[in-house]
Amino acid sequence: MLLMDAINEAEAQINCCESSLNRPVSWCYCSDLLSDVLANAKKDSIWITLQTHPNIVAVASLIGISAILISRGAEPDPETVAKAAQENIPVLTTKLPTFEAAGKLYNLLKK
């Protein structure tokens, strides 16, 4: 699946890195604990989180995350968007709760 497919399914808005929407997505990982994401998330995943601070970009960069999806209507800090643009990691937002966004992406990945 491509990231653009996931954006449509999760009803997400793009906050940066529109040129990177053709990235592959192989899985989704949900966590708000940075150390958990470092230990368990996989490359080419969409990371769903409620965190909005710049450290999420550093973690995503280390793993090779395809995109960060911030759920429940939370908005990323301006510094987070700037850092994501530097690292070329799309930051997305959705009004959906984490559970619903993950379920939609799971169903899309299983097709």
N, C-alpha and C positions, 0 to 999 in steps of 0.2 A: 504494500500500500504506500501511497505517497502522502506526504504531510498535508497537502492541499485537501485530500479526501477526509483526513481526520479533522481539519479545521471546519469543514462543512458539517460533518457529523456532530461535532461537539459544540456547534453554534458559537464558534470562537471568533474573536476579533484579533487582528494582527497589530501588535504594538511596535514591532521592528523586524527588519530583515526580510522584507517581502520577496527579495530575489532568491531566497533559499527555500521556497515552498515546494520544490520538487525533490526534496530529500526523502530517502526511504524511511519508513517506520515499520519496525518489526514487532514492537511490543509497547506496553504502557506500564509505568510504575507510579504508584501513589504513595507518597510519604512526605511528612513535614520535618523529618529529622535528617539533617544533612549527612550525618555519619551513616545512617541507614541507607541512604541513596548511594553514597560512595561505595558501600559494601555490597549492595545488592542490585542496583539498576544496571541495565545492559545498554551497550552501544546501540544506537539507532532507535531508542525508545522515546516516547513522549513522557515527560515527567509531569505529573499532576500534583500541585502543591497549593497551599494557602500562603506560603512564604512570598514576600515581595521585595526583599532586600538584595543588594548586589551579590552576596555570597552564593546565591542560587546559580548565578551565571558561572562562577568559578567552579562549582561542583559539576555542573552540566558540561563544561569544557573539558574537565579531566576525564570524564567518562565517554564523551562522544554522543551525548544526548542530541536527538534530532530537534527537539523543541521543548520549551517549558510552557506548560499550560497552568495558569493561575485560575483557580476555581472560585465559585461562590461570589462573583462580582467584585472581588478584591482587585485593586489596581497596583501595578508595579511602581516602585519608587522611580523617579526620574533617573537617578544614578544607575539603577538596574537596567533600564532601557538603554542608556548610553553604553554601559559595559557590554551588554548583549550585542549591540551594534558593532562594537570593536571586535568581539569574538565571533560575530556572524552566527549567533544562536537566536532563532526566532523566539520571541516571547509573546504568548497568546493569553487572552483572558476569555473567560466564559462566566455567564451568570449561573450556570448549572452547578449544583452541589457536586463535590468530588465523586460520590458514589454514582450519580447519574452520568456524569461525563465519562467515567471509567467504563461503565456498562455499555454505553453507546460505542466507545472505541473498541471494547472487547468484541462486541457483536460484529463490528466492521472488519476487524482483523481476522475473525473466524470464517468470514465468507470466502 
